[in-house]
Amino acid sequence: MEQQKKRGTGLSLRFVIVVMFVLAAVISGQLLYNMLRTSESYEGLRRATEDYIVCQDDAYKIRETNSDLGERARNFVISGSMDEVAAYFEELENTRTRDRALEEIQGLAADKQAIKHLELAMQLSSRMTSMQQHAMRLAAEGYGIDLSACPEGLRTLRLTEKENKQTAQEQLVTARELLFSLDYRMLENQLNVRTELSKTQLLTAMQKKQLEVAEQHDRLLKSQRNLITALMAVLLLVLIFVLTLVVYPVSRMITGIRAGTPLKDRGSVEIQFLAHAYNHVFHQMQEANKKLSYEAAHDPLTGLYNRSSFELLQRQNMDRGFALLLIDVDKFKLINDTYGHDMGDKVLTRVAHVLQDSFRGADKVCRIGGDEFCVLMMDASSAVKDVIRSKVGAVAKALGTEVDGVPPVTVSIGVAFTDKLKENESLYKNADRALYKVKESGRNGCEFDS
């Protein structure tokens, strides 16, 4: 059995399963990692898009708030309405839309150039705010408004000596000229240009980010396609290995077991081991069956065919034709009584050997009783009586001498032929009748059934 174990060669099913599991786990892990990276990339793009929208809105707020402040300053200069002043300073000192928008952009935007444009826009806006407040201070003087009712930022602003000497009407004209001057318009245009440049820069940065994400997505998708292909290949290999190492070998094993034949050592090491174990048991059973079959068909003392085999041989060969020789050892009981049963067994054994040596290999020699033997001379008819007489003489001569302490014996033989057998007759009875004649004539002879 140990030698059978060593014969198994090939792939181990356990090894294949472990390798395939590791490959599938590695590929699946890499695929999951790529999917997470893709998700993170999409999330980054989403956040960047949201930040871009917020920054665009904040840039718009800076420009629009500056425009709104300028409009309120102009309205005050033209109308003298204190509501415009209140709304102006509420935005400038409390709401602070421009400052907060710039702070939000500085916290969100990664593009330094865009932030720089907005910072320059804020500087321009500050200069415009100074011009607006200066014009509003002149208008307040021109309208004769009580400064104590004005916000502190307007109240504390100082006019030039020239402006203090102007009449109220001249102060109003100067205030209007200040807000409608070419310098003011240039500052406003420059601010608008800076905010547009900032928006353009933010858009460029956003497009660059989108392109980077798109390229990254393309690489990740290609990698995912390759990993999925590899995973499918692993699954295909698993299927092939299962079919070649397990399914097909087991199917062949089942066929072999049903047919009662040895199994081929195909498949995985484990399947081969099972095949070797089965074959080992199979051969042992064959040997045991052969032994049982031999013992069932042969006489244990002489090794000749037994009575059951004799009857079977008769039935099988009746159509073929043969001569049946019934043989009795003369006075065998006397041998047992004189020499003992051990010597009797030796005599029987010697008679068996002499009969086997005297007849052809095709002839069947049997022991059908205690001291009763028979020979089936195959393909023999009544025409070979002389041949039989010759063989009987050789048997008598061989048994007539002492060999290795075994005493000489004589035998009585009755012969019958299948070609002489009549309907409803028994070949055995015919041979037995001939044997009886020999015994009546004094034994030690041979007679043929007429």
C-alpha positions in Angstrom: 0.0 0.0 0.0 2.9 2.3 0.7 4.2 1.8 -2.8 0.8 2.7 -4.1 0.8 5.9 -2.2 4.1 6.9 -3.7 2.9 6.4 -7.2 0.5 9.5 -7.2 2.0 12.2 -9.3 0.5 15.4 -10.7 -1.4 18.4 -9.2 -2.8 18.3 -5.8 -6.4 19.5 -5.6 -5.7 21.3 -2.4 -2.7 23.1 -3.9 -4.8 24.1 -7.0 -7.7 25.4 -4.8 -5.3 27.4 -2.5 -3.5 28.9 -5.5 -6.7 29.8 -7.3 -8.2 31.2 -4.1 -5.1 33.4 -3.6 -5.2 34.6 -7.2 -8.9 35.4 -7.0 -8.4 37.1 -3.6 -5.5 39.3 -5.0 -7.4 40.2 -8.1 -10.6 40.9 -6.2 -8.7 43.0 -3.7 -7.0 45.0 -6.5 -10.4 45.4 -8.2 -12.0 46.7 -5.0 -9.1 49.1 -4.5 -9.5 50.4 -8.0 -13.2 50.9 -7.5 -12.5 52.8 -4.2 -10.0 55.0 -6.1 -12.6 55.6 -8.8 -15.2 56.5 -6.2 -12.8 58.9 -4.5 -11.8 60.4 -7.8 -15.5 61.0 -8.7 -16.0 62.5 -5.2 -13.0 64.8 -5.6 -14.4 65.9 -9.0 -17.8 66.6 -7.5 -16.3 68.6 -4.7 -14.1 70.5 -7.1 -17.1 71.3 -9.3 -19.1 72.5 -6.2 -16.1 74.6 -5.1 -15.8 76.1 -8.6 -19.5 77.0 -8.6 -19.1 78.7 -5.2 -16.0 80.6 -6.3 -17.7 81.7 -9.5 -20.6 82.9 -7.4 -18.3 84.7 -5.0 -16.4 86.4 -7.8 -19.7 87.6 -9.2 -20.7 88.8 -5.7 -17.5 90.9 -5.4 -18.2 92.6 -8.7 -21.9 93.1 -8.1 -21.5 94.3 -4.5 -18.9 96.8 -5.7 -21.3 97.9 -8.4 -24.2 98.1 -5.8 -22.1 100.3 -3.5 -21.2 102.6 -6.4 -24.9 102.8 -7.3 -25.9 103.7 -3.8 -23.2 106.4 -3.6 -24.3 107.9 -6.8 -28.0 107.9 -5.7 -27.0 109.7 -2.5 -25.0 112.2 -4.4 -27.9 112.9 -6.7 -30.8 112.7 -4.3 -29.4 113.2 -0.9 -31.4 110.3 0.5 -30.0 109.1 3.8 -31.5 105.6 3.2 -28.9 105.2 0.5 -26.2 106.1 3.1 -27.6 103.7 5.6 -27.8 100.8 3.1 -24.3 101.7 1.9 -22.6 101.5 5.3 -24.7 98.5 6.3 -23.2 96.5 3.5 -19.7 98.0 3.9 -19.4 97.5 7.7 -21.8 94.7 8.6 -22.8 92.6 5.7 -19.3 92.7 4.1 -20.3 90.6 1.1 -17.1 91.3 -0.8 -14.7 90.4 2.1 -16.6 87.2 2.9 -16.7 86.2 -0.7 -12.9 86.7 -1.0 -12.3 84.8 2.2 -14.4 81.9 0.9 -12.6 81.9 -2.4 -9.2 81.9 -0.6 -10.3 78.9 1.4 -11.7 76.9 -1.5 -9.7 77.8 -4.7 -6.4 76.1 -5.2 -5.4 78.3 -8.1 -3.2 81.1 -6.8 -3.5 83.1 -10.0 -7.3 83.3 -9.7 -7.0 84.5 -6.0 -4.4 87.1 -7.0 -6.8 88.5 -9.6 -9.5 88.8 -6.9 -7.1 90.3 -4.4 -6.2 93.0 -7.0 -9.9 93.5 -7.7 -10.4 94.0 -4.0 -7.6 96.6 -3.9 -9.4 98.4 -6.8 -12.7 98.1 -5.0 -11.1 99.7 -1.9 -9.9 102.7 -4.0 -13.3 103.0 -5.5 -14.8 102.8 -2.0 -12.6 105.7 -0.9 -13.7 107.8 -3.9 -17.4 106.9 -3.1 -17.1 107.9 0.5 -15.3 111.1 -0.4 -18.0 112.0 -2.9 -20.7 111.1 -0.3 -19.0 113.4 2.3 -19.0 116.3 -0.2 -22.6 115.6 -1.0 -23.5 115.6 2.7 -21.9 119.1 3.0 -23.6 120.3 -0.1 -27.0 119.2 1.1 -26.4 120.6 4.5 -27.0 117.3 6.2 -26.3 117.1 10.0 -23.1 115.0 10.2 -24.1 113.7 13.6 -26.8 111.7 11.8 -24.3 110.2 9.4 -22.3 106.9 10.0 -18.9 107.3 11.7 -17.1 106.4 8.5 -18.6 109.3 6.7 -18.5 111.7 9.7 -14.8 111.3 10.3 -13.8 111.7 6.7 -11.8 115.0 6.1 -12.2 117.2 3.0 -9.4 119.2 1.4 -9.0 122.9 2.1 -10.2 123.7 -1.4 -13.3 121.5 -1.0 -14.1 123.2 2.3 -14.1 126.6 0.6 -16.5 125.5 -2.1 -20.1 126.5 -2.1 -22.8 123.8 -1.5 -23.6 123.7 -5.2 -19.9 123.4 -6.1 -19.5 120.6 -3.6 -22.4 118.7 -5.1 -21.0 119.2 -8.6 -17.5 118.0 -7.4 -19.1 114.9 -5.7 -21.0 114.0 -8.9 -17.9 114.5 -11.1 -15.9 112.3 -8.7 -18.3 109.3 -9.2 -18.7 109.9 -12.9 -15.1 110.7 -13.7 -12.9 108.8 -16.2 -10.7 107.6 -13.3 -13.6 106.1 -11.5 -14.8 104.4 -14.7 -11.3 103.1 -15.3 -11.1 101.6 -11.8 -14.5 100.0 -12.3 -13.5 98.5 -15.6 -10.2 97.2 -14.2 -12.2 95.6 -11.3 -14.5 94.0 -13.7 -11.6 92.8 -15.8 -9.9 91.3 -12.8 -13.0 89.5 -11.7 -13.5 88.1 -15.2 -9.9 87.0 -15.3 -10.4 85.3 -12.0 -13.5 83.5 -13.2 -11.6 82.5 -16.4 -8.7 81.2 -14.3 -11.0 79.2 -12.1 -12.7 77.7 -15.1 -9.3 76.8 -16.6 -8.3 75.2 -13.3 -11.6 73.3 -13.2 -11.2 72.1 -16.8 -7.6 71.0 -16.0 -8.9 69.1 -12.9 -11.7 67.5 -15.0 -9.1 66.4 -17.6 -6.8 64.9 -14.9 -9.8 63.1 -13.4 -10.9 61.8 -16.8 -7.4 60.5 -17.6 -7.3 58.8 -14.1 -10.7 57.3 -14.7 -9.6 56.0 -18.1 -6.6 54.3 -16.5 -8.7 52.9 -13.6 -11.3 51.6 -16.0 -8.6 49.9 -18.2 -7.1 48.4 -15.1 -10.6 47.2 -14.0 -11.2 45.7 -17.4 -7.9 43.8 -17.2 -8.6 42.7 -13.6 -12.1 41.5 -14.5 -10.6 39.6 -17.5 -8.0 38.1 -15.2 -10.7 37.1 -12.7 -12.7 35.5 -15.5 -9.6 33.6 -16.6 -9.0 32.4 -13.0 -12.7 31.2 -12.9 -12.2 29.5 -16.2 -9.0 27.8 -14.9 -10.9 26.7 -11.8 -13.6 25.2 -14.1 -10.9 23.4 -16.2 -9.0 22.1 -13.2 -12.2 20.9 -11.6 -13.3 19.1 -14.8 -9.8 17.6 -15.5 -8.8 16.9 -11.9 -12.1 15.8 -10.4 -15.2 15.5 -12.6 -13.8 13.5 -15.5 -11.5 11.3 -13.4 -14.4 10.6 -11.0 -16.7 9.8 -13.9 -14.1 7.4 -15.3 -13.7 5.9 -11.9 -17.5 5.3 -11.7 -17.4 3.6 -15.1 -14.5 1.5 -14.1 -16.1 0.4 -10.8 -19.3 -0.5 -12.6 -17.4 -2.5 -15.2 -15.3 -4.2 -12.5 -12.0 -3.2 -14.0 -8.9 -1.5 -12.4 -9.0 2.3 -12.3 -6.6 4.5 -14.2 -4.5 6.9 -12.1 -5.8 10.1 -13.7 -6.7 13.4 -12.1 -5.5 15.2 -8.9 -3.1 13.6 -6.5 -6.1 12.9 -4.2 -8.1 11.2 -6.9 -5.0 9.2 -7.9 -4.6 8.1 -4.3 -8.2 6.9 -4.2 -7.6 5.1 -7.5 -4.5 3.4 -6.2 -6.3 2.4 -3.0 -9.2 1.0 -5.0 -6.9 -0.9 -7.3 -5.0 -2.3 -4.4 -8.2 -3.6 -2.8 -9.4 -4.7 -6.3 -6.3 -6.8 -6.9 -6.6 -8.3 -3.4 -10.2 -9.2 -4.1 -9.3 -10.7 -7.4 -6.6 -12.8 -5.8 -9.1 -13.8 -3.1 -11.7 -14.6 -5.7 -9.2 -16.6 -7.7 -8.3 -18.5 -4.6 -11.9 -19.1 -3.7 -12.7 -20.1 -7.3 -9.8 -22.5 -7.3 -10.7 -24.0 -4.0 -14.3 -24.4 -5.1 -13.3 -26.1 -8.3 -10.3 -28.3 -7.0 -9.7 -31.0 -4.5 -7.6 -29.6 -1.7 -5.5 -32.8 -1.3 -4.5 -33.6 -4.9 -5.1 -30.3 -6.6 -7.3 -32.1 -9.2 -10.7 -30.9 -10.3 -13.4 -31.9 -7.7 -16.8 -33.5 -8.3 -18.6 -30.2 -8.9 -16.0 -29.3 -11.6 -16.4 -32.8 -13.1 -20.1 -32.4 -13.5 -19.7 -28.9 -15.0 -17.1 -30.2 -17.4 -19.4 -33.0 -18.5 -22.2 -30.6 -19.3 -19.9 -28.1 -21.1 -18.3 -30.7 -23.4 -21.1 -33.1 -24.3 -21.4 -31.6 -27.8 -17.6 -31.7 -28.2 -17.3 -35.4 -27.6 -14.9 -37.2 -25.1 -14.2 -40.4 -23.3 -14.9 -40.8 -19.6 -12.6 -43.0 -17.5 -13.8 -43.8 -14.0 -10.9 -45.0 -11.8 -11.0 -46.6 -8.3 -8.0 -47.4 -6.2 -8.2 -51.1 -5.4 -8.5 -52.0 -1.7 -7.8 -48.5 -0.6 -9.5 -49.1 2.8 -6.9 -51.8 3.5 -4.1 -49.3 2.8 -5.6 -46.9 5.3 -6.0 -49.7 7.9 -2.5 -51.0 7.3 -0.5 -47.8 6.8 -2.7 -45.2 8.3 -4.6 -42.3 6.8 -1.4 -40.2 6.2 -0.1 -42.9 3.9 -3.5 -43.1 2.4 -3.3 -39.4 1.5 0.1 -40.0 0.0 -1.2 -42.8 -2.1 -4.1 -40.6 -3.4 -1.7 -37.8 -4.2 0.6 -40.2 -6.1 -2.3 -41.6 -8.1 -3.3 -38.0 -9.0 0.3 -37.2 -10.2 0.5 -40.4 -12.3 -2.8 -39.7 -14.0 -1.8 -36.1 -14.8 1.5 -37.3 -16.2 -0.1 -40.0 -18.3 -2.7 -38.0 -20.1 -2.6 -34.9 -22.2 -2.8 -31.3 -20.9 -6.2 -30.9 -22.7 -7.6 -33.9 -20.8 -9.3 -33.2 -17.4 -8.3 -35.3 -14.4 -10.7 -35.2 -11.4 -11.1 -36.6 -8.0 -14.8 -37.3 -7.5 -14.8 -39.2 -4.2 -12.5 -40.7 -1.5 -10.5 -43.1 -3.7 -12.5 -42.4 -6.9 -10.9 -40.5 -9.8 -12.0 -39.9 -13.4 -10.4 -38.6 -16.6 -12.2 -36.7 -19.4 -10.2 -37.4 -22.6 -11.3 -34.6 -24.8 -12.0 -35.0 -28.5 -11.8 -38.8 -28.0 -14.2 -41.4 -29.5 -14.5 -45.2 -29.3 -12.0 -45.4 -32.1 -9.1 -44.7 -29.7 -9.6 -47.7 -27.4 -6.1 -48.9 -28.1 -4.7 -45.5 -27.1 -6.6 -45.7 -23.9 -5.4 -49.2 -23.2 -1.8 -48.0 -23.7 -2.3 -45.1 -21.3 -4.0 -47.4 -18.7 -1.0 -49.8 -19.0 1.4 -46.9 -18.3 -0.6 -45.9 -15.3 -0.6 -49.5 -14.0 3.1 -49.8 -14.5 3.8 -46.4 -12.7 1.7 -47.3 -9.7 3.0 -50.8 -9.5 6.3 -49.8 -8.0 7.1 -48.3 -4.6 8.3 -44.7 -4.7 9.5 -42.7 -1.7 8.0 -45.2 0.7 4.6 -45.1 -0.9 3.4 -48.7 -1.5 2.4 -49.9 -4.9 -1.3 -50.0 -5.7 -3.5 -51.1 -8.5 -6.5 -49.4 -10.0 -9.8 -50.5 -11.7 -10.9 -48.4 -14.7 -14.3 -48.3 -16.5 -14.5 -46.4 -19.8 -17.5 -44.9 -21.7 -17.7 -42.8 -24.9 -20.1 -40.0 -25.8 -20.3 -41.3 -29.4 -21.7 -44.5 -28.0 -24.1 -42.8 -25.7 -27.8 -43.6 -26.5 -30.8 -41.5 -25.8 -31.8 -41.4 -22.1 -28.5 -43.0 -21.1 -26.0 -41.5 -18.6 -22.4 -41.4 -19.6 -21.4 -41.8 -15.9 -23.6 -44.8 -15.4 -22.2 -46.4 -18.5 -18.6 -45.9 -17.3 -19.6 -47.1 -13.8 -21.1 -50.2 -15.3 -17.8 -50.9 -17.1 -15.9 -50.3 -13.8 -18.2 -52.8 -12.0 -17.2 -55.4 -14.6 -13.6 -54.9 -13.8 -14.2 -55.2 -10.0 -16.2 -58.4 -10.6 -13.3 -59.8 -12.7 -10.9 -59.3 -9.7 -9.9 -55.6 -10.1 -6.7 -54.2 -11.5 -7.9 -53.8 -15.1 -9.8 -51.8 -17.6 -13.2 -52.4 -19.3 -15.1 -50.5 -22.0 -18.8 -50.0 -22.0 -20.2 -51.9 -25.0 
